[in-house]
Amino acid sequence: MTLDPKDWDAFRASAHAMLDASIDKLTNAREGRVWTPLPDEQRSAIETDLPMNGSTTADVQQDLESFLQYGVGNTHPRFFGWVHGAGAPSGLMAEIAAGAMNVNAGGRDHVAPIVERQVLSWAAEMVGMPKETSGLIVSGTSMATVIALKTARDQRIDTAKTSGAPQGQLVGYTSTQTHSCVAQAFDILGLGKDALRKVSCNDAFEMDANALIDMIAKDKAAGLTPFLIVGTAGAVNMGAIDDLEQFADIAAQNDMWFHVDGAFGATANIGQYAKSRLTGLSRADSLAFDFHKWLQVNYDAGCVLIRNEAAHRASFSDRPEYLRGSERGLAGGAFWAVDYGPELSRGFRALKVWAHLKEHGIKALADVIDRNIEQAQYLEGLVNASNKLEMLAPVPLNICAFRYVFEDNNDALNEEIVVRLQESGIAVPSTTVINGQMAIRVNLTNHRTQNSDLNMLVEAITKIGGELS
């Protein structure tokens, strides 16, 4: 018995119907609601007993098509929540090709490692690192951070890979604005979250260099080993960019590893508006970022870049006999991804990144990034022009945080505005807390967003705020 279709023509018809429905969704990305909650009847159709007997391909295709309207909503131009890329239609073709090939990209001599190495070379070039920089395409910045910090840990303590790091000995430093994945990586690597020092920030939400220097000195005096500084290129909360050059200097002066969390902000290096503030990327020992955010690659596709290939490989390479390479045959190939990360079973993520960059080119992607930054400034102007709204933070990049001004109960009512916007389907911003105040947070990382969408957002916020006053 085989799992291939009994009727290939019928399968082809269903597959084409699914592709057509998917293209229709993207063609009409501007239409309809931004977010639609999953109805109870749809949920019930999903939450069934384990299927013992199969359905027809046509039935499954119809089920899949019915899911299309119930996503997060980030393909819509008025999705402003958190930091999500909008994706692009080209991702469909690459995903189809990867699905048909069904390769394991963990190693061996085939097309996937070649494509991945090329994508890594392009990624290094985009951020100003040497083309021969080591790295991996991974699920996202969280996994990239674990890989980078493990390499940093193992380079500092050469027995850490076999015996573990001495408990309470290694300490690292990052700002209070850095993404939680850095602390999570400390936990996963056995260092403990307490070993990650949170450094205070200035009024622009950038890490305070003097506070960092003082903390390093105190930890050294206490007999601890400072081994890592994590700078941020685009903090997820407000978009702040640390002075990366300055922190690269401090790391070098103290013989410390300099890692940059650049989940979305690092890719602004290909544009014009933020490039001058990102020069320190080229000095990073490691960098974690996502293709699926500001570069608009379909989820999921993250990247880790590590300057020292030997250190990177030494931290992960440990192939058993049955994975031994050879000079010839399928077990050949110079690049085995399993030598550079924890996963042997890996999908062909790099293919959709390669196809996306090939189709659109860096110039078009840079234009999207610069336009989003301009749109954040435009939104700031709309807020400042309103006597009902007020900014709660500066706009260093692409994120605006503001609120509707009520006479009292501002936090609860601004949160209610956001929920009503989401439930209405008009727009999806998110919330955050700035200096103890609830803020409406608008992130701009969508290539479909236009200024008219921001006008509509402000009008809707003002209308709902008036109704709640």
C-alpha positions as CSV (number, residue, x, y, z in Angstrom):
1,M,0.0,0.0,0.0
2,T,1.2,3.5,-0.8
3,L,0.0,6.9,0.5
4,D,0.2,8.3,-3.1
5,P,-3.2,9.4,-4.5
6,K,-5.2,6.7,-6.3
7,D,-6.3,9.4,-8.7
8,W,-3.5,11.9,-9.5
9,D,-5.8,14.0,-11.7
10,A,-8.2,14.5,-8.8
11,F,-5.3,15.3,-6.5
12,R,-4.0,17.8,-9.0
13,A,-7.4,19.5,-9.2
14,S,-7.6,19.8,-5.4
15,A,-4.1,21.1,-5.1
16,H,-4.8,23.7,-7.8
17,A,-8.0,24.7,-6.0
18,M,-6.0,25.1,-2.7
19,L,-3.4,27.2,-4.5
20,D,-6.1,29.4,-6.1
21,A,-7.8,30.0,-2.8
22,S,-4.5,30.9,-1.2
23,I,-3.7,33.3,-4.0
24,D,-7.2,34.8,-3.7
25,K,-6.6,35.5,-0.1
26,L,-3.4,37.4,-0.8
27,T,-4.9,39.2,-3.8
28,N,-7.6,40.5,-1.5
29,A,-5.4,41.0,1.5
30,R,-6.7,44.6,2.0
31,E,-10.3,43.5,2.0
32,G,-12.4,42.4,5.0
33,R,-11.6,42.1,8.7
34,V,-8.1,42.2,10.0
35,W,-8.7,39.5,12.6
36,T,-11.6,37.1,12.8
37,P,-12.0,34.9,15.9
38,L,-12.5,31.2,15.2
39,P,-16.3,30.4,15.5
40,D,-17.3,27.6,17.9
41,E,-18.6,25.4,15.0
42,Q,-15.2,25.7,13.3
43,R,-13.4,24.8,16.5
44,S,-15.7,21.8,17.0
45,A,-14.9,20.6,13.5
46,I,-11.2,20.7,14.3
47,E,-11.3,19.2,17.8
48,T,-12.4,15.7,16.9
49,D,-11.4,12.1,17.8
50,L,-8.3,10.6,16.3
51,P,-9.2,9.8,12.7
52,M,-9.0,6.1,12.1
53,N,-10.1,6.2,8.5
54,G,-9.0,8.9,6.0
55,S,-11.0,11.5,4.1
56,T,-10.9,12.3,0.5
57,T,-8.3,14.8,-0.7
58,A,-11.1,17.1,-1.8
59,D,-12.6,17.1,1.7
60,V,-9.3,17.9,3.3
61,Q,-8.7,20.7,0.8
62,Q,-12.1,22.2,1.7
63,D,-11.1,22.0,5.4
64,L,-7.8,23.8,4.7
65,E,-9.5,26.4,2.6
66,S,-11.9,27.1,5.5
67,F,-9.0,27.9,7.8
68,L,-7.7,30.7,5.6
69,Q,-9.7,33.6,7.1
70,Y,-8.9,32.7,10.7
71,G,-5.2,33.5,11.0
72,V,-3.5,36.1,13.1
73,G,-4.3,38.8,10.5
74,N,-0.8,39.9,9.7
75,T,-1.3,39.7,6.0
76,H,-3.7,42.6,6.3
77,P,-2.3,46.1,5.9
78,R,-3.9,47.3,9.2
79,F,-2.2,44.7,11.3
80,F,0.0,46.7,13.7
81,G,0.4,44.3,16.6
82,W,3.6,43.1,18.1
83,V,6.3,42.7,15.3
84,H,4.9,40.5,12.5
85,G,5.9,40.6,8.9
86,A,3.2,40.4,6.2
87,G,4.7,37.7,4.1
88,A,4.7,37.6,0.3
89,P,3.0,35.5,-2.4
90,S,6.4,34.2,-3.5
91,G,6.6,32.2,-0.3
92,L,3.8,29.9,-1.6
93,M,5.9,28.7,-4.5
94,A,9.0,28.0,-2.4
95,E,6.9,26.1,0.2
96,I,5.4,24.0,-2.6
97,A,8.8,23.1,-3.9
98,A,10.2,22.4,-0.4
99,G,7.2,20.2,0.3
100,A,7.6,18.2,-2.9
101,M,11.4,17.6,-2.2
102,N,10.8,16.8,1.4
103,V,14.5,17.0,2.2
104,N,16.3,16.8,5.5
105,A,18.5,19.9,5.6
106,G,20.6,18.6,8.5
107,G,23.4,17.5,6.2
108,R,24.7,15.4,3.3
109,D,25.4,16.5,-0.3
110,H,22.3,17.9,-1.9
111,V,20.8,21.3,-2.9
112,A,19.6,22.4,0.6
113,P,23.0,22.9,2.2
114,I,24.2,24.9,-0.8
115,V,21.2,27.1,-0.8
116,E,21.5,27.6,3.0
117,R,25.2,28.6,2.8
118,Q,24.4,31.1,0.0
119,V,21.6,32.6,2.1
120,L,23.9,32.9,5.1
121,S,26.5,34.7,2.9
122,W,23.9,37.1,1.7
123,A,22.7,37.7,5.3
124,A,26.2,38.5,6.5
125,E,26.6,40.9,3.6
126,M,23.3,42.7,4.5
127,V,24.5,43.5,8.0
128,G,28.1,44.2,7.2
129,M,29.8,41.0,8.5
130,P,32.3,39.0,6.4
131,K,30.7,36.8,3.7
132,E,32.4,33.7,5.2
133,T,30.7,34.3,8.6
134,S,29.3,31.1,10.1
135,G,25.6,30.7,10.8
136,L,22.3,28.8,10.4
137,I,18.8,29.4,9.2
138,V,16.6,28.5,12.2
139,S,13.0,29.0,13.3
140,G,13.5,32.5,14.7
141,T,15.5,34.7,16.9
142,S,14.8,32.7,20.1
143,M,16.5,29.6,18.7
144,A,19.2,31.8,17.1
145,T,20.0,33.3,20.5
146,V,20.4,29.9,22.2
147,I,22.9,28.9,19.5
148,A,24.8,32.1,19.7
149,L,25.0,32.2,23.5
150,K,26.0,28.5,23.7
151,T,28.9,29.3,21.4
152,A,29.9,32.2,23.6
153,R,29.6,30.1,26.8
154,D,31.6,27.3,25.4
155,Q,34.3,29.5,24.0
156,R,34.8,31.1,27.5
157,I,34.6,27.8,29.5
158,D,36.2,25.1,27.4
159,T,34.8,22.4,29.6
160,A,31.2,23.7,29.5
161,K,30.2,21.4,26.7
162,T,31.1,18.3,28.7
163,S,30.9,19.3,32.4
164,G,28.6,22.3,32.3
165,A,29.5,25.9,33.2
166,P,30.5,26.5,36.9
167,Q,27.3,27.5,38.7
168,G,27.1,31.2,39.4
169,Q,30.4,32.0,37.7
170,L,29.5,33.4,34.2
171,V,27.5,36.6,34.0
172,G,26.1,38.5,31.0
173,Y,24.6,42.0,30.5
174,T,21.8,43.4,28.5
175,S,19.3,46.2,28.7
176,T,15.9,46.2,30.5
177,Q,14.4,46.5,27.0
178,T,15.9,43.4,25.5
179,H,13.6,40.6,24.4
180,S,12.9,37.9,26.9
181,C,14.5,35.2,24.7
182,V,17.9,36.3,26.0
183,A,17.0,35.4,29.6
184,Q,15.3,32.3,28.3
185,A,18.6,31.2,26.6
186,F,20.4,31.7,29.9
187,D,17.9,29.4,31.5
188,I,18.2,26.8,28.8
189,L,22.0,26.8,28.9
190,G,22.1,26.2,32.6
191,L,23.4,29.7,33.4
192,G,20.3,30.8,35.2
193,K,18.3,33.9,34.5
194,D,19.9,35.6,37.6
195,A,23.2,35.5,35.7
196,L,21.8,37.9,33.1
197,R,22.2,41.4,34.5
198,K,19.6,43.9,33.4
199,V,21.2,47.3,32.7
200,S,19.1,50.5,33.1
201,C,18.3,52.6,30.0
202,N,18.3,56.3,29.2
203,D,15.2,58.3,28.2
204,A,15.5,57.0,24.7
205,F,15.2,53.4,26.0
206,E,18.9,52.7,25.1
207,M,21.2,50.8,27.4
208,D,23.2,53.1,29.7
209,A,26.9,52.6,29.0
210,N,28.1,54.0,32.4
211,A,25.7,51.7,34.3
212,L,27.0,48.8,32.3
213,I,30.6,49.6,33.0
214,D,29.9,49.9,36.8
215,M,28.1,46.5,36.8
216,I,31.0,44.8,35.1
217,A,33.5,46.3,37.5
218,K,31.4,45.2,40.5
219,D,31.0,41.6,39.2
220,K,34.7,41.3,38.5
221,A,35.5,42.6,42.1
222,A,33.1,39.9,43.4
223,G,35.2,37.2,41.6
224,L,32.6,36.6,38.8
225,T,33.4,36.2,35.1
226,P,31.7,38.7,32.8
227,F,31.6,36.9,29.4
228,L,28.8,38.5,27.4
229,I,27.2,41.8,26.4
230,V,24.0,41.8,24.5
231,G,23.2,44.9,22.5
232,T,19.8,45.5,20.9
233,A,19.1,46.6,17.4
234,G,15.5,47.5,17.5
235,A,14.0,46.7,20.9
236,V,10.7,44.9,20.5
237,N,8.9,47.2,22.9
238,M,9.8,50.6,21.4
239,G,12.2,50.0,18.6
240,A,15.2,51.5,20.4
241,I,18.7,50.9,19.0
242,D,21.6,50.7,21.5
243,D,24.9,52.4,20.7
244,L,26.4,49.2,19.2
245,E,29.8,50.7,18.5
246,Q,30.2,51.7,22.1
247,F,29.2,48.4,23.4
248,A,31.4,46.6,21.0
249,D,34.3,48.7,22.4
250,I,33.3,47.8,26.0
251,A,33.2,44.1,25.1
252,A,36.6,44.3,23.5
253,Q,38.1,46.1,26.4
254,N,36.9,43.4,28.8
255,D,37.5,40.4,26.6
256,M,33.8,39.7,26.4
257,W,31.6,38.2,23.6
258,F,29.4,40.9,21.9
259,H,26.0,39.6,20.8
260,V,23.4,41.6,19.1
261,D,19.6,40.9,19.4
262,G,18.5,42.3,16.0
263,A,15.2,40.4,15.6
264,F,13.7,42.9,13.3
265,G,15.9,46.1,13.6
266,A,19.1,44.6,12.2
267,T,17.6,44.3,8.8
268,A,17.1,48.1,8.7
269,N,20.8,48.2,7.8
270,I,19.8,47.6,4.2
271,G,17.8,50.9,4.2
272,Q,18.8,54.5,4.6
273,Y,17.1,55.9,7.6
274,A,18.6,53.7,10.3
275,K,21.9,52.6,8.7
276,S,24.1,55.1,10.4
277,R,22.9,53.8,13.8
278,L,23.6,50.2,13.0
279,T,27.3,50.4,12.0
280,G,28.2,48.3,15.1
281,L,26.5,45.3,13.6
282,S,29.6,44.6,11.7
283,R,31.6,44.2,14.9
284,A,29.3,41.7,16.6
285,D,30.7,38.3,17.5
286,S,27.1,37.0,16.9
287,L,23.8,38.3,15.6
288,A,20.3,36.9,15.8
289,F,17.5,38.2,13.6
290,D,14.4,37.1,11.6
291,F,13.7,37.1,7.9
292,H,10.0,36.7,8.7
293,K,9.7,40.1,10.2
294,W,10.8,43.2,8.3
295,L,12.1,41.3,5.3
296,Q,8.6,39.8,4.7
297,V,9.6,36.2,4.3
298,N,6.8,33.8,5.2
299,Y,6.9,32.3,8.7
300,D,9.1,30.8,10.0
301,A,12.6,31.9,9.1
302,G,15.2,33.2,11.5
303,C,19.0,33.5,11.3
304,V,22.0,33.3,13.5
305,L,25.4,34.6,12.3
306,I,28.6,33.8,14.2
307,R,31.9,35.4,13.3
308,N,34.2,32.7,14.5
309,E,33.3,29.6,12.5
310,A,35.7,27.4,14.5
311,A,34.1,28.3,17.8
312,H,30.7,27.8,16.4
313,R,31.5,24.3,15.0
314,A,33.3,23.3,18.2
315,S,30.2,24.1,20.3
316,F,27.9,21.8,18.4
317,S,29.8,19.3,16.2
318,D,29.6,15.8,17.7
319,R,28.6,13.4,14.9
320,P,28.3,9.7,15.8
321,E,29.6,7.0,13.5
322,Y,26.3,6.6,11.5
323,L,26.5,10.3,10.5
324,R,30.2,10.1,9.4
325,G,30.9,12.1,6.3
326,S,32.8,11.0,3.3
327,E,34.6,12.6,0.3
328,R,32.2,11.0,-2.2
329,G,28.6,10.0,-2.4
330,L,25.5,11.3,-0.6
331,A,27.4,11.5,2.8
332,G,29.7,14.1,1.3
333,G,29.2,17.8,1.4
334,A,31.3,20.4,3.2
335,F,28.4,22.0,5.2
336,W,26.4,19.8,7.5
337,A,24.0,22.0,9.5
338,V,24.0,19.5,12.4
339,D,27.6,20.6,13.1
340,Y,26.3,24.1,13.9
341,G,23.2,23.6,15.9
342,P,21.1,21.2,18.0
343,E,18.9,19.9,15.2
344,L,19.6,17.1,12.8
345,S,16.0,16.9,11.4
346,R,15.6,20.2,9.6
347,G,13.2,21.5,7.0
348,F,14.3,23.4,3.9
349,R,13.6,26.9,5.4
350,A,16.4,28.5,3.5
351,L,14.6,27.9,0.2
352,K,11.9,30.4,0.8
353,V,14.4,33.0,1.9
354,W,16.5,32.4,-1.2
355,A,13.5,32.6,-3.5
356,H,12.2,35.7,-1.7
357,L,15.6,37.6,-2.0
358,K,16.0,36.4,-5.6
359,E,12.5,37.6,-6.7
360,H,12.4,41.0,-4.9
361,G,16.0,42.0,-4.4
362,I,17.5,44.0,-1.6
363,K,16.5,47.4,-3.0
364,A,12.8,46.7,-2.9
365,L,13.0,45.3,0.6
366,A,15.0,48.3,1.7
367,D,12.3,50.6,0.3
368,V,9.7,48.8,2.4
369,I,11.7,49.3,5.5
370,D,12.3,53.0,4.9
371,R,8.6,53.5,4.0
372,N,7.6,51.9,7.3
373,I,9.9,54.2,9.2
374,E,8.4,57.2,7.4
375,Q,4.9,55.9,8.2
376,A,5.8,55.8,11.9
377,Q,6.8,59.4,11.7
378,Y,3.6,60.2,9.9
379,L,1.6,58.5,12.6
380,E,3.5,60.4,15.3
381,G,2.4,63.6,13.5
382,L,-1.2,62.5,13.5
383,V,-1.1,61.9,17.2
384,N,0.6,65.2,18.0
385,A,-2.0,67.0,15.9
386,S,-4.8,65.6,17.9
387,N,-6.0,67.1,21.2
388,K,-7.3,63.7,22.2
389,L,-4.1,61.7,21.9
390,E,-0.6,62.0,23.3
391,M,2.7,60.3,22.6
392,L,4.2,58.3,25.5
393,A,7.7,57.7,24.0
394,P,9.9,58.9,21.2
395,V,9.8,57.1,17.8
396,P,13.4,55.9,17.1
397,L,12.4,53.5,14.3
398,N,9.0,52.0,13.4
399,I,7.0,51.8,16.6
400,C,4.6,54.4,18.0
401,A,3.4,54.3,21.6
402,F,0.6,56.7,22.5
403,R,-2.7,56.9,24.3
404,Y,-6.1,58.4,24.2
405,V,-6.3,61.0,27.1
406,F,-9.2,60.3,29.4
407,E,-10.0,62.3,32.6
408,D,-9.3,59.1,34.7
409,N,-8.9,55.4,34.4
410,N,-6.5,55.8,31.4
411,D,-4.9,52.4,31.5
412,A,-8.1,50.3,31.5
413,L,-9.8,52.5,28.9
414,N,-6.9,52.5,26.5
415,E,-6.7,48.7,26.8
416,E,-10.4,48.6,26.0
417,I,-9.8,50.7,22.9
418,V,-7.3,48.2,21.6
419,V,-9.6,45.2,22.3
420,R,-12.5,46.9,20.6
421,L,-10.4,47.7,17.6
422,Q,-9.3,44.1,17.4
423,E,-12.8,42.7,17.8
424,S,-14.3,45.1,15.3
425,G,-11.9,43.9,12.6
426,I,-10.9,47.5,11.8
427,A,-7.3,47.2,12.9
428,V,-5.0,45.2,15.2
429,P,-2.6,47.3,17.4
430,S,-1.3,45.8,20.6
431,T,-0.5,47.3,24.0
432,T,2.5,47.9,26.1
433,V,3.4,49.7,29.3
434,I,5.7,52.8,29.1
435,N,6.9,54.3,32.3
436,G,4.0,52.8,34.1
437,Q,1.3,54.0,31.6
438,M,-0.7,51.7,29.4
439,A,0.0,52.6,25.7
440,I,-1.5,51.8,22.4
441,R,1.4,50.3,20.5
442,V,1.5,50.5,16.7
443,N,4.2,48.5,14.9
444,L,4.9,49.1,11.2
445,T,6.5,46.2,9.5
446,N,3.9,45.6,6.7
447,H,4.7,46.2,3.0
448,R,1.0,46.7,2.3
449,T,0.3,49.5,4.8
450,Q,-0.5,52.9,3.4
451,N,-0.9,56.3,5.1
452,S,-4.6,56.0,4.6
453,D,-4.6,52.9,6.9
454,L,-3.0,55.1,9.6
455,N,-5.6,57.8,9.1
456,M,-8.3,55.2,9.5
457,L,-6.6,53.9,12.7
458,V,-6.5,57.3,14.3
459,E,-10.1,58.0,13.3
460,A,-11.2,54.7,14.9
461,I,-9.3,55.3,18.1
462,T,-10.7,58.8,18.4
463,K,-14.2,57.5,17.8
464,I,-14.0,54.7,20.3
465,G,-12.3,56.9,22.9
466,G,-15.1,59.4,22.5
467,E,-17.6,56.7,23.1
468,L,-15.8,55.5,26.3
469,S,-15.4,59.1,27.7
